[in-house]
């Protein structure tokens, strides 16, 4: 039985496209649009879970990821 997991997707513009990252697994992808980058990342993560050995999944998985903003002085 398949289970659903909630993971983080960080997407940022890079040049003419977008780069997407799942920090829990250190998996990245890209796309021409935000939605394309998100879909490609989802596919990459699903393929990872389908093909990786359980030990590889455990080794790469970060159980706690926090996304926050920083306020820094510049100049």
Secondary structure as the mmCIF struct_conf table of DSSP 4:
data_model
#
loop_
_struct_conf.conf_type_id
_struct_conf.id
_struct_conf.beg_label_comp_id
_struct_conf.beg_label_asym_id
_struct_conf.beg_label_seq_id
_struct_conf.end_label_comp_id
_struct_conf.end_label_asym_id
_struct_conf.end_label_seq_id
STRN STRN1 UNK A 10 UNK A 14
TURN_TY1_P TURN_TY1_P1 UNK A 15 UNK A 16
STRN STRN2 UNK A 17 UNK A 22
TURN_TY1_P TURN_TY1_P2 UNK A 23 UNK A 26
STRN STRN3 UNK A 27 UNK A 31
BEND BEND1 UNK A 32 UNK A 33
HELX_RH_AL_P HELX_RH_AL_P1 UNK A 34 UNK A 51
BEND BEND2 UNK A 52 UNK A 52
HELX_RH_AL_P HELX_RH_AL_P2 UNK A 54 UNK A 60
BEND BEND3 UNK A 63 UNK A 63
#
